[in-house]
Amino acid sequence: MRQAVLISAAILGYVLLTNYGRRRFTWHKWAPLLLAIPAVGAAYLQSAPATAADLFSYTSAVVIGGAFGLAATATTGLDRDPATGRLYTRCGLAFAVTWVIALGSRVALVWALQNDPGFRRAAGRFMAAHAITADVIAHVRSAGPGHVHRPNRRPVAARPAGQLSS
């Protein structure tokens, strides 16, 4: 849980500190992100589980992330300074709220899986019924420094409250 909060807070802090308000739009600011995001994604997915159900889970996550990206883009204004001709972005409260909801949802999911026995049982039943392995959640939750991927795991069955798979 601590890792999910720290990662989400770091991402949120970076995004808001570098984008909130009126900022000059320059390609040297955006080009590295356009290169880094696919590179990080490829490195992350190298150790991802690869069953059909797991791939569907990742595809769903990409679609949800894409929807949040489109929402953040829709809340970003772009204008040209009439005096200098330079482009500027404008990101306000709607932009910040979009990011808070996206990253807060991630933290809420991790919290619910760890602390709400009813949610954990329901998630376990859903994952078992759809042959989704625990590695999808574990990989999403723990990817990053110290990440350990456990391949060839069976789908998670619903467990009594308080019991988690290892």
Secondary structure, DSSP 4 states (H G I P E B T S, - for coil): -HHHHHHHHHHHHHHHHHHSEEEE--HHHHHHHHHHHHHHHHHHHHTS--SHHHHHHHHHHHHHHHHHHHHHHHTEEEEE-TTT--EEEEE-HHHHHHHHHHHHHHHHHHHHHHH-HHHHHHHHHHHHHTT-BHHHHHHHHH-STT-----SPPBPPP--TT----
